[in-house]
């Protein structure tokens, strides 16, 4: 291989390597969901990673309204209803109340708010509550799991859904 080709190859490898975090590079990717809005337009991607007994979700969004938006995992992998109610309630195998600030919470499906910038772009990353041996079977059960974006922010307290408003985007996880 010529020095010129080696330099180009090295540059491409470095550029590609910058796309994944150190965690994502070391972890096993176990699931992915393409998130679409009510018009069917793709507005994001969510990925599930497993490493050292924990499960992490990492999501990126593009084309959502600016502001803080609640993001939750929902019990059913079904985004067919126009308002995404087909996704059911929050993923909550422990029977807890909603919210990380609720003393009787939180659901497995409770995630941090995603902050979307004026250009419609934002990200979210969180470690899910529990271990991979309990979380992964809950997400990939017989009826699957959806990730849902709401019109407003989650207050992290109000049961059952954090007073986050309507569902504006939805995606279904597929196991890898």
N, C-alpha and C positions, 0 to 999 in steps of 0.2 A: 504494500500500500504506500502511495506517495506521501510525502510530508504534508502536501496540500490537503489530500483526502483525510489524513489523520487529524489535521487541525479542524476541518469541517465536522468530522465525526465527533471529536471531543467537544466542540461547541454545541452540537445538537444534543449530545448526552447531558451536558451541564444544563442546558435550557430545559430539557425534559425533566431532569431530576428536580428542578425547582418547583415543579407543579404539585408535588406531594409533600406533606409535612413529614418530619422524621417519624412521628407516630404512625402515620398512614403507610410509610415505607416498611416499617417493621411489623405492622399488624396484618391480619388476614381480613380481606374484605369479604363480608358474609352476605351483604344485601345491597340493593340499589333501588331507588324509586325516581321516576321522572315525574315532576310536579307540574300540573297544568292548571290554568285559570278556567273560569266558567265558559270561555270561548274556545277552549281546547288548545290554547297556545301554551307551549312549554315555557314555564317561568322559573324552573329550578330543578336541581338534582340533589337527592339525599343519599348518602352512603353510610352503611353500617360496617364498623370494624370491630374485630375481636382481638384482644391482646392481653395476656396474663390474667385471664379470668374476668375481664371487664369488657363491656360493649360501649363503643363510642359512636355517636351519630355526628356526621359532618354534612352540612347542607349549604348550597350556594344558590342564590336567587338573582334573577335578572328580569326586569319588566314588571315588578310589583309596585304598588303605590308607595310613595315615601312615607316614612314613619315607623313606629314600633308595631309589630304584628305578633300575636300569639301563634305558636307552632306546637302542635300536639300529635302524638301517636294515637290513632283511633282503632277501635276493636275489630273492624271489618275492612278487609282489603277490597273496597268497592267504592268507586268514585262516579258511579253511573247517574246518580240523581243530579239534576241541574243545580241544586243548592248543596250538594255533597253530603246530605244527611244519610245517604246510604252507607257512609263510613261508620255509622253508629257513634257511640259515646267514646270517651277516652279509654285507652288501654289501662285497665285497672284490676289486675288479677288479685291484688291484696285487699280489695274492698275498702280502700282508704277514701278520704274526702279529697277534694281538689286543692292543689296549691302547695308550693314549697314553703310558704309562710303560714300555712294552716297547721296548727298543732295535730290535727287528725289526718294530715295529708302526708305524702303526695301520691298521685297516681304514677304508675310506670310511664304513662304517656305524657306527663307534664314536662315540658322543655322550656328553656329560656326564651324570651322574646327575641325575635330577629329584628334588628334595626336596618331599615332599608333607606339608603341615601336618596338624594334628589334625583339621581340618574337611574333609580330603580334597582340598584345593586346592593346586595347584602349577604351576610353569611351567618351561620349558627354552628356551634360545636358544643357538645355536652357528653358527659359520661352518664349512661343510664343507670338507674338504681337497681342493684342486684348483681348477680353473677352471670356470666355468659351461659352457664349450664341451665339457668332458669329463664333468662331473658330471650334467648334465641328460640326456644320452643314456643314461647308466648307470641313472638312476632310472626313466626312461620307456622302457626297452627292451621287447622283445616280451612278457616275462612280468611286467613291472611291479616295483614295490618296496613292501614293507610296512614300517611302523614298529611296533616291538614293545616293550612295557613288561614288565620282569621283576619277580619278587617281591622281589628283594634288590638291593643296590648292586653296581655294577661295581667290581672292584678295579683296573681299568685295566692289568692285567699278564697275567693267566692266559689262555692260549690254549686254546680258540678263542672263549670267550664271557665272560670276566671273572668267572667263578664267581658269576654273578648269580642263579642259581636258575631256577625255572619261569617260563614266559611267562604273564602274567596279563591282558594286553590287546593288541589288534592293530588296525591300520587299514591300508588300501591307498591309495596316492597316486593321484589322478586329475590329469591335466594340464589346466591352465586355458588 
